[in-house]
Amino acid sequence: MNNQEKIFQIVKRIPKGKVVTYKQIARISGIKSPRVIGNIIHKNKYPDSIPCHRVVKSDGTLATGYAFGGIKAQKKKLIDEGIKFVKNKIDLNIYQI
C-alpha cells in the first residue's frame, strides 16, 4: 500500500462529527511530515467518500488550502456535522478521535 492509499484509508474511518489532525495521521501512517499528509489530502478526488474536511491542524484551526471550496466551505461542512468553533478553533478535547 502506498502513502496515498494509507492516508485515504485512515481518513475514510473518521466518523461524522469528529476530526483528526495532520500530525495524528502522520503518526498513524508512519509518515514523518504532516505536510506530506496535507499535500496528499489536497489531491483527494473523492471528497464524498474520503472526508478530508475532517482533517485539521494540531491547534484546532483549519488549513487555508482546503481544495473543495476553501476554508469557509470546510468550516460549513464541519458545522453541519455538529462541530462547534470558538474563535475559529475546534476544541480537540471534544472533537478529536
Secondary structure, 3 states (H helix, E strand, C coil): CCHHHHHHHHHHCCCCCCEEEHHHHHHHHCCCCHHHHHHHHHCCCCCCCCCHHHEECCCCCCCCCCCCCHHHHHHHHHHHCCCCEECCEECHHHHEC
